[in-house]
């Protein structure tokens, strides 16, 4: 699925995604990891569709594979839609050997 590199701004995404930054200063190219992580962690289906329209699925998966942390549901979703093993994600290989009490 090729990216069309559409002109999509942070204002097109849900307001809750970028609560801690000024969205007008957000540059999608420079802050790719931040944007991808936010959409995967807190985004809606509409946010996901915007992200896929802005970047290719392959580049989203490539970025997500470098993230240190990722919600287990987001990890499973990406592994499924991208047909890649969960073990290829950094967050999967860096997971704690002793889970915290609230995640057990």
Beta strands, then each sheet from edge to edge (+ up, - down):
end
